Amino acid sequence: MIAKAPKRLTLALNHDSDDALLVRTAWLYHVAGLNQEETATRLGLHRSRVNRLLAEARERGLVSVTIHHESARDVATEQTIADAFGLDFCLSTPAIGFEPLDVTDAAAIRMQGLVARRAVGNAGANFLRGKLQNGPIKVGVSWGRTIEQVAQQLSGVRNAEAMFISLLGSLTRNSASNPFEVVQAFAARTGGEGHFLPVPFIADSESDRDVLLSQRSVADAMDLARSADLFLISTGELAETSFLRVHDMLSSAELQSIRAQGAVCDTLGRLFDAEGREIRHPLSSRTLAVEPEALRGRHVVLLAGGLEKVDAITGLLRAGLVKGLIVDGDTGLAICRELR
């Protein structure tokens, strides 16, 4: 006759003090790595009681969790920024370790900005790829070097029902960052449709702007842009290295005039100060773009990178137009330092 294997010897700790049982349960689960069923078996308890004891240990602060991984810092950065500005989400790429910029070192600014834009472009492409896998979608897109990087790095997804619509007029000279080229790049990468505003970004005068906006084709394109499901926008830092200045859309005198009024950033042809208040300037009355107010309360994602843009990003976030932020890790950490 074959003898039966003896049952596993288990503890019977119902007589133990509540605190002692609580600590032992938490230790076996969190430190020893047993699952709830194994912990219950080891202690001779019902699994439901183990579940209650673990919950109580967390509520009483007996258990603290420390995650030892570089990505944990990124998550903490994301949550700090999202909480501070009331965002639905913040996505931060891993920090590289760039130091705060010397504003007189143009080469350092260019190098760090390039690395940051590529990082944000990659993260933005991954974010957009997930959105494009869910069927029909209309995406309103801004312009600039960061949005350009998103289009360049978007791959591995096809969606013939996707529409990419420019939110603003185009440059008068060819550039990969031009709204027309950006929209066409998104369409080519995905097999979707590209729609652009058939007007320049900045009109010669306010009256010229009004004439252009009165054209049926322009009005229809603007209405289509306003109806987008998702908006991807960028922001400029209003410096000599900014997109507007580099492409001669602003003179040095105009830039100084804008900054003298307190403006720290621009988006879609509108200017904002450090507290998120819109700055009225003649430039804004000549730009052809979807008005930022039409985006308020919508699914608006700001993609921005580069330590030179810390003030621009925080200023625009305070304007309350943005629901999501995708930023490089070094700039995210710098924003957190500013918040402190």
C-alpha positions as MATLAB code, in Angstrom:
seq = 'MIAKAPKRLTLALNHDSDDALLVRTAWLYHVAGLNQEETATRLGLHRSRVNRLLAEARERGLVSVTIHHESARDVATEQTIADAFGLDFCLSTPAIGFEPLDVTDAAAIRMQGLVARRAVGNAGANFLRGKLQNGPIKVGVSWGRTIEQVAQQLSGVRNAEAMFISLLGSLTRNSASNPFEVVQAFAARTGGEGHFLPVPFIADSESDRDVLLSQRSVADAMDLARSADLFLISTGELAETSFLRVHDMLSSAELQSIRAQGAVCDTLGRLFDAEGREIRHPLSSRTLAVEPEALRGRHVVLLAGGLEKVDAITGLLRAGLVKGLIVDGDTGLAICRELR';
ca = [
       0.000    0.000    0.000;
       1.390    3.380   -1.083;
       1.414    5.925    1.704;
      -0.251    9.228    0.974;
       2.038   12.223    0.802;
       1.605   14.306    3.906;
      -0.162   17.593    3.517;
       2.010   20.671    3.579;
       2.523   21.899    7.098;
       1.024   25.359    7.375;
       0.890   28.033   10.014;
      -2.288   28.718   11.924;
      -1.958   32.288   13.032;
      -5.536   33.315   13.732;
      -4.521   33.674   17.345;
      -1.741   36.136   16.490;
      -2.166   39.845   17.188;
      -3.661   41.837   14.333;
      -0.504   43.864   13.785;
       1.766   40.815   13.818;
      -0.442   39.040   11.293;
      -0.602   42.177    9.154;
       3.174   42.527    9.029;
       3.777   38.837    8.352;
       1.234   38.812    5.517;
       2.705   41.946    3.931;
       6.253   40.588    4.217;
       5.440   37.263    2.555;
       3.606   38.991   -0.310;
       5.799   42.028   -0.973;
       9.242   40.828    0.110;
       9.222   37.057   -0.247;
       7.342   37.343   -3.535;
       4.535   34.879   -2.770;
       1.227   35.462   -4.513;
      -1.992   35.805   -2.501;
      -2.898   32.128   -2.789;
       0.556   31.031   -1.624;
       0.525   33.547    1.221;
      -2.877   32.307    2.353;
      -1.664   28.695    2.276;
       1.517   29.522    4.164;
      -0.399   31.309    6.934;
      -3.391   28.994    7.032;
      -5.764   31.840    6.151;
      -8.510   32.268    3.595;
      -7.395   34.168    0.490;
     -10.070   36.818    0.996;
      -8.593   37.632    4.408;
      -5.114   37.925    2.924;
      -6.502   40.359    0.390;
      -8.037   42.475    3.182;
      -4.835   42.392    5.235;
      -2.751   43.565    2.266;
      -5.177   46.409    1.604;
      -5.037   47.459    5.244;
      -1.236   47.380    5.234;
      -1.185   49.798    2.298;
      -3.811   52.079    3.850;
      -1.901   52.270    7.141;
       1.352   53.089    5.403;
       3.102   49.906    6.524;
       4.087   49.187    2.934;
       6.000   51.572    0.689;
       7.067   50.705   -2.828;
      10.300   51.956   -4.397;
      10.902   51.215   -8.063;
      14.608   51.122   -8.892;
      14.652   51.908  -12.593;
      15.471   54.994  -14.633;
      11.971   54.930  -16.130;
      10.512   55.553  -12.682;
      11.987   59.056  -12.754;
      10.239   59.695  -16.080;
       6.899   58.601  -14.624;
       7.376   60.913  -11.636;
       8.177   63.797  -13.996;
       5.099   63.064  -16.059;
       2.797   62.998  -13.059;
       4.226   66.189  -11.576;
       3.657   68.111  -14.801;
       0.210   66.630  -15.438;
      -0.941   67.498  -11.915;
       0.497   71.026  -12.037;
      -1.271   71.973  -15.262;
      -4.388   69.804  -15.085;
      -3.416   67.671  -18.080;
      -5.037   64.403  -19.059;
      -1.547   63.009  -19.602;
       2.113   63.895  -19.923;
       4.547   61.653  -21.773;
       8.249   62.255  -21.081;
      11.085   60.544  -22.901;
      14.123   59.310  -20.899;
      16.409   62.165  -19.831;
      19.879   62.231  -21.366;
      21.496   64.550  -18.834;
      21.799   67.880  -20.614;
      22.618   70.805  -18.347;
      20.707   74.129  -18.424;
      21.727   76.005  -21.546;
      24.019   78.965  -21.820;
      21.813   81.198  -23.969;
      24.903   82.631  -25.693;
      26.075   79.202  -26.886;
      24.221   78.863  -30.204;
      25.940   75.576  -31.092;
      24.866   73.945  -27.821;
      21.303   75.163  -28.306;
      21.169   73.697  -31.819;
      22.635   70.360  -30.766;
      20.443   69.882  -27.704;
      17.368   71.052  -29.602;
      17.989   68.558  -32.393;
      18.324   65.644  -29.946;
      15.216   66.751  -28.041;
      13.106   67.105  -31.198;
      14.087   63.645  -32.382;
      13.174   62.150  -28.998;
       9.810   63.910  -28.914;
       9.212   63.021  -32.560;
       9.700   59.346  -31.792;
       7.403   59.461  -28.761;
       4.829   61.437  -30.737;
       4.924   58.935  -33.578;
       4.314   56.073  -31.136;
       1.401   57.975  -29.602;
      -0.131   58.735  -33.000;
       0.377   55.169  -34.200;
      -1.930   53.953  -31.449;
      -4.593   56.485  -32.425;
      -4.423   55.519  -36.090;
      -5.159   51.860  -35.359;
      -8.724   52.597  -34.287;
     -10.378   53.374  -37.625;
     -11.435   56.743  -39.078;
      -9.792   59.782  -37.515;
      -9.232   63.431  -38.402;
      -5.962   64.858  -37.131;
      -5.311   68.592  -37.158;
      -1.593   69.288  -37.345;
       0.499   72.358  -36.697;
       3.950   72.820  -38.151;
       7.557   73.152  -37.098;
      10.591   70.979  -36.627;
       9.104   68.814  -33.861;
       5.911   67.995  -35.794;
       8.120   67.298  -38.805;
      10.000   64.706  -36.735;
       6.717   62.989  -35.815;
       5.856   62.626  -39.507;
       9.343   61.364  -40.382;
       9.354   58.727  -37.641;
       5.797   57.489  -38.152;
       5.895   53.991  -39.622;
       4.238   50.610  -39.429;
       0.648   51.810  -39.655;
      -1.747   52.206  -42.578;
      -5.131   53.864  -42.356;
      -6.858   54.953  -45.555;
      -9.608   56.498  -43.417;
      -7.223   58.916  -41.685;
      -7.325   62.594  -42.579;
      -4.501   65.020  -41.769;
      -5.490   68.664  -41.889;
      -3.253   71.684  -41.578;
      -4.270   74.112  -38.842;
      -2.539   77.095  -40.432;
      -1.354   78.585  -43.695;
       1.947   77.734  -45.323;
       5.363   79.280  -45.661;
       6.240   81.102  -48.849;
       9.298   78.935  -49.360;
       9.824   75.202  -49.355;
      10.712   73.514  -46.058;
      10.189   70.070  -44.573;
       8.619   71.876  -41.596;
       6.117   73.676  -43.824;
       2.473   72.787  -43.050;
       1.913   71.594  -46.628;
       4.911   69.232  -46.537;
       4.073   68.018  -43.011;
       0.490   67.137  -43.951;
       1.620   65.407  -47.129;
       4.233   63.424  -45.198;
       1.617   62.161  -42.720;
      -0.699   61.177  -45.575;
       2.075   59.376  -47.471;
       3.182   57.445  -44.365;
      -0.313   56.189  -43.583;
      -2.104   56.033  -46.915;
      -4.570   58.619  -45.645;
      -5.674   61.990  -46.987;
      -3.863   65.301  -46.615;
      -5.664   68.650  -46.531;
      -3.970   72.043  -46.275;
      -4.996   75.674  -46.101;
      -4.337   77.201  -49.563;
      -3.085   80.503  -48.133;
       0.128   81.960  -46.648;
       0.569   81.846  -42.895;
       0.999   85.613  -42.611;
      -0.873   88.058  -44.849;
       0.578   91.439  -45.768;
      -2.184   93.250  -43.891;
      -5.273   92.619  -41.809;
      -7.501   93.514  -44.763;
      -5.641   91.012  -46.966;
      -6.199   88.363  -44.313;
      -9.937   89.095  -44.280;
     -10.127   88.776  -48.071;
      -8.341   85.420  -48.012;
     -10.548   84.074  -45.218;
     -13.670   85.054  -47.173;
     -12.801   82.665  -50.000;
     -15.021   79.580  -49.981;
     -12.149   77.113  -50.378;
     -10.334   78.667  -47.420;
     -13.459   78.802  -45.234;
     -14.201   75.129  -46.008;
     -10.624   74.127  -45.171;
     -10.811   76.036  -41.870;
     -14.097   74.364  -40.947;
     -12.574   70.963  -41.703;
      -9.577   71.775  -39.499;
     -11.811   72.859  -36.621;
     -13.701   69.541  -36.824;
     -10.611   67.399  -36.160;
     -10.771   64.645  -33.532;
      -7.182   65.177  -32.404;
      -4.934   68.249  -32.604;
      -1.129   68.072  -32.622;
       0.422   71.469  -31.973;
       3.845   72.943  -31.250;
       5.103   76.135  -29.638;
       7.893   78.589  -30.361;
      10.161   80.229  -27.793;
      10.309   83.745  -29.350;
      14.080   83.968  -29.545;
      16.541   84.547  -32.378;
      16.736   80.759  -32.722;
      12.954   80.334  -32.977;
      11.195   78.951  -36.036;
       9.490   82.256  -36.850;
      12.760   84.156  -36.695;
      14.879   81.606  -38.567;
      12.366   81.623  -41.436;
      12.247   85.436  -41.535;
       8.576   85.631  -40.625;
       9.574   88.039  -37.874;
      12.200   90.751  -37.999;
      14.480   91.349  -35.018;
      12.575   94.560  -34.310;
       9.226   92.758  -34.350;
      10.620   90.043  -32.076;
      11.830   92.645  -29.581;
       8.455   94.397  -29.723;
       6.620   91.166  -28.983;
       8.897   90.272  -26.091;
       8.607   93.779  -24.674;
       4.883   93.094  -24.268;
       5.672   90.045  -22.153;
       5.156   87.304  -24.747;
       7.145   84.103  -24.163;
       5.641   81.755  -26.741;
       3.541   81.474  -29.859;
       1.220   78.829  -31.214;
      -0.971   79.000  -34.313;
       0.010   82.629  -34.786;
      -1.105   83.724  -31.317;
       1.172   85.000  -28.550;
       1.048   84.196  -24.827;
       2.862   85.464  -21.753;
       4.366   83.436  -18.905;
       0.985   83.199  -17.153;
      -0.826   81.918  -20.236;
      -2.538   85.205  -21.080;
      -2.860   86.051  -24.765;
      -0.852   89.061  -25.891;
      -2.510   91.235  -28.520;
      -0.086   92.236  -31.257;
      -0.478   93.345  -34.909;
       1.163   90.093  -36.016;
      -1.773   88.039  -34.728;
      -4.226   90.048  -36.823;
      -2.350   89.042  -39.991;
      -1.990   85.299  -39.394;
      -4.217   82.725  -41.078;
      -4.781   79.797  -38.745;
      -7.426   78.066  -36.704;
      -7.956   80.263  -33.671;
      -6.686   78.681  -30.425;
     -10.035   79.279  -28.719;
     -11.603   76.780  -31.135;
      -9.324   74.137  -29.587;
     -10.229   74.798  -25.967;
     -11.712   71.709  -24.331;
     -10.712   69.517  -27.287;
      -8.118   66.737  -27.568;
      -5.085   68.989  -27.993;
      -1.585   67.521  -27.601;
       1.459   69.774  -27.372;
       4.699   68.290  -28.693;
       7.753   70.276  -27.630;
      11.379   69.662  -26.822;
      14.509   71.588  -25.971;
      15.699   73.345  -22.815;
      15.337   76.695  -24.578;
      11.578   76.101  -24.642;
      10.918   75.686  -20.898;
       9.308   79.122  -20.535;
       7.393   78.722  -23.797;
       5.986   75.332  -22.781;
       4.936   76.404  -19.291;
       3.383   79.597  -20.642;
       1.274   77.714  -23.159;
       0.295   75.052  -20.615;
      -0.981   77.801  -18.321;
      -3.205   79.056  -21.159;
      -5.403   75.977  -20.595;
      -5.612   74.963  -24.253;
      -3.608   71.754  -23.952;
      -4.846   68.374  -22.687;
      -1.704   66.329  -23.296;
       2.039   67.024  -23.418;
       4.818   65.023  -25.064;
       8.227   66.357  -23.997;
      11.840   65.221  -23.834;
      13.096   64.099  -20.448;
      15.630   66.865  -19.860;
      13.079   69.578  -20.611;
      10.517   67.767  -18.456;
      12.935   67.783  -15.511;
      13.671   71.464  -16.096;
       9.934   72.231  -16.028;
       9.658   70.358  -12.723;
      12.506   72.446  -11.295;
      10.711   75.617  -12.388;
       7.539   74.408  -10.659;
       9.429   73.938   -7.402;
];
